[in-house]
Amino acid sequence: MTLIQLVTSQTQKMKASPIREFLRYSQQPDILSLAGGLPDERYMPPYPTLDSVEASQQYGSSEGEILLRQQISDIATERGVLGSVNQVLVTNGSQQALDLISRTVLNDESIILTEQPTYLAAIQAFELQGAQIKEVPSDAFGMDINALRDALDVHKPKAVYLIPNFQNPAGHCYSDQRRKDIAALLDEKDVLLIEDDPYRDLCYDNVDLTPICSYLKSAPWAYMGSFSKVLWPGLRVGYVVASEELIPYLVKIKQVTDLHTNRLAQCIISKYLASGKYPQHIEILQDTYRKKRDVMAQTMATYLTDIVDYSVPAGGMFFWLRLPKNVSSNRVCREALAQKVLVLPGGAFFANPSESDDAYLRLSFSRVSEDDLRHAVRILAGVIKKMMDYE
Ligand SMILES: Cc1ncc(COP(=O)(O)O)c(C=O)c1O
């Protein structure tokens, strides 16, 4: 048997993540990277000292450490997500929650609806199950409600996957009305909502952040959160809070996958949350990233107004740019890289690729300094203008 016969057809079909390929370059010290969605390590607090690390030496429970689950349940309740502590599952990053949900509900006969564009690693998790992804267009207020209704009627999907707050990659934030309309529609059609919310605490303007699942009356739901973007992504601690009928299945799949999330990592997060320092830390992050966002917006306005289409995100880590006609994002990325600036082409964020996807770039402003942001945008603007001249 050849190796290719050994590997399942879904695994064979999986595309390598171009983001991972690009992130290789971001390790080089002379490269200025706006590519990854990475937090700025200069603003990561030190780990708290644990009173007793021995407590985490033994196997633990698949659902997660009880104290952390209670803390997550409190956070979720404060946001409006109605779930008891029994509905909380601690996961190895929210990426694992995506994988567990996918394995629980999707197979090669399933269809799932996503935003267009959407988070690349979610596309990969859904496709690994063999599911078909149908993209639904969005406007400035979130997923288009008429397009969603049509897609629900035509495709009869198992689930709808949404990132309502400061979306990766497009940066959009849903309006309050759109959140309510989507919830009402999903209740009407009885379709599972998978709501992914890792960026919500990185909020810089006054916008509504009410979880869509909090408006649901009867449809099943899974709400995911993460400590990666606000504390330490290396610890890999995230969570899913899910409706009562769904959570036991997620726990079963979690058991098969890795028994439980690393106990030491859970205890570190839990101790930090209990210290009372978290709210002030979030304020510092918001102030810091807001300034970076503003520097990026000002520099873009100076060098790229009337050349690229973009809007200023109210939170999160990303600007999403549409390039002028006939300027290829892949070529821009290669040329910018030659000038030591790394940005990501947008094509990988589309589940159903088409030629027009080569018009987008994702720029992350979270990790680099304000001066470096100015420099990177100036370089990028030069590259784009040069390519326009050649067309
Ligand atoms: C939308 C979205 N969901 C989930 C994740 C996964 O985050 P983590 O596994 O670090 O919690 C990310 C990471 O970039 C993301 O952007």
The ligand as a MOL file (V3000), in Angstrom:
LIG
                    3D

  0  0  0     0  0            999 V3000
M  V30 BEGIN CTAB
M  V30 COUNTS 16 16 0 0 0
M  V30 BEGIN ATOM
M  V30 1 C -11.8550 33.5610 14.6030 0
M  V30 2 C -10.8950 32.7080 15.3550 0
M  V30 3 N -11.3490 31.6310 16.0080 0
M  V30 4 C -10.5320 30.8190 16.6810 0
M  V30 5 C -9.1660 31.0730 16.7450 0
M  V30 6 C -8.3030 30.1110 17.5030 0
M  V30 7 O -7.7570 30.6960 18.6450 0
M  V30 8 P -7.1440 29.8690 19.8370 0
M  V30 9 O -7.1620 28.4250 19.4580 0
M  V30 10 O -5.7730 30.3710 20.0390 0
M  V30 11 O -8.0460 30.1340 20.9990 0
M  V30 12 C -8.6410 32.1870 16.0880 0
M  V30 13 C -7.1900 32.4410 16.0870 0
M  V30 14 O -6.6470 33.2370 15.3670 0
M  V30 15 C -9.5280 33.0250 15.3640 0
M  V30 16 O -9.1010 34.1020 14.6990 0
M  V30 END ATOM
M  V30 BEGIN BOND
M  V30 1 1 1 2
M  V30 2 1 2 3
M  V30 3 2 2 15
M  V30 4 2 3 4
M  V30 5 1 4 5
M  V30 6 1 5 6
M  V30 7 2 5 12
M  V30 8 1 6 7
M  V30 9 1 7 8
M  V30 10 2 8 9
M  V30 11 1 8 10
M  V30 12 1 8 11
M  V30 13 1 12 13
M  V30 14 1 12 15
M  V30 15 2 13 14
M  V30 16 1 15 16
M  V30 END BOND
M  V30 END CTAB
M  END
